């Protein structure tokens, strides 16, 4: 279900983001409009994306998600509406890629977390997903790719 995980060091990347804190059940309804707002803002400011869309989760509460939706950009965004400057952090992370529909992400994360524990790593409280290809690609959901990143504290 997931590619063989690896441990890498990431560099900080500046981003344009919208932070959301909402019940798990509201994520699907909120993410699309937030992504659209981020993309409209960077386009209006003449900024270029330098990576895929992402969601950066700050804490993992099963009922309420506290996260940012964003995209890495070539230059700092000027805050506009809900869009502000953000950053994907420099970190030592466990990384893998999941291929399939978004409904399978929970199972992919579970498999990934088991690998992290089995390999004696300690996960930090945050994580992020990068949406390499999804509905916008025109491919069937079975071909969508989501990169899973879990910072490590060890």
Long-range contacts (C-beta under 8 A, 24 or more apart in sequence): 1-98, 1-100, 1-104, 1-107, 1-108, 1-111, 2-96, 2-97, 2-98, 2-108, 2-111, 2-112, 2-115, 2-148, 3-96, 3-97, 3-98, 3-99, 4-96, 5-94, 5-95, 5-96, 5-112, 5-115, 5-116, 5-119, 6-94, 6-95, 6-96, 7-92, 7-93, 7-94, 7-95, 7-121, 7-152, 8-92, 8-93, 8-95, 9-90, 9-91, 9-92, 9-93, 10-88, 10-89, 10-90, 10-91, 10-92, 10-93, 10-149, 11-90, 12-87, 12-88, 12-89, 12-90, 13-50, 13-51, 13-72, 13-87, 13-88, 14-72, 14-73, 14-75, 14-76, 14-85, 14-86, 14-87, 15-54, 15-68, 15-70, 15-71, 15-72, 15-73, 15-77, 15-85, 15-86, 15-87, 15-88, 16-41, 16-42, 16-47, 16-70, 16-71, 16-73, 16-77, 16-83, 16-84, 16-85, 16-86, 17-56, 17-68, 17-69, 17-70, 17-83, 17-84, 17-85, 17-86, 18-68, 18-69, 18-70, 18-82, 18-83, 18-84, 19-66, 19-67, 19-68, 19-84, 19-86, 20-65, 20-66, 20-67, 20-68, 20-69, 21-64, 21-65, 21-66, 21-67, 22-64, 22-65, 23-63, 23-64, 23-65, 24-62, 24-63, 24-64, 24-65, 27-65, 31-55, 31-69, 34-69, 34-82, 35-69, 37-81, 37-82, 37-83, 38-69, 38-70, 38-71, 38-83, 39-71, 41-77, 41-80, 41-81, 41-83, 42-71, 42-73, 42-77, 42-83, 44-80, 45-77, 45-78, 45-80, 47-73, 47-74, 47-75, 47-77, 48-73, 48-74, 49-73, 49-74, 50-74, 51-130, 52-130, 52-131, 52-132, 52-147, 53-130, 53-131, 54-88, 54-128, 54-129, 54-130, 54-131, 55-128, 55-129, 55-131, 56-86, 56-88, 56-126, 56-127, 56-128, 57-126, 57-127, 57-128, 58-125, 58-126, 59-125, 59-126, 60-125, 60-127, 88-128, 89-151, 91-124, 91-151, 91-152, 92-151, 92-152, 93-149, 93-150, 93-151, 93-152, 94-121, 94-123, 94-149, 94-150, 94-152, 95-147, 95-148, 95-149, 95-150, 96-147, 96-148, 97-132, 97-145, 97-146, 97-147, 97-148, 98-145, 98-146, 98-147, 98-148, 99-142, 99-143, 99-144, 99-145, 99-146, 100-141, 100-142, 100-144, 101-141, 101-142, 101-144, 102-134, 102-141, 102-144, 102-146, 105-129, 105-146, 108-146, 108-148, 109-148, 112-148, 112-150, 113-150, 116-150, 116-152, 120-154, 121-152, 121-154, 122-152, 122-153, 122-154, 123-150, 123-151, 123-152, 123-153, 124-150, 124-151, 124-152, 124-153, 126-151, 127-151
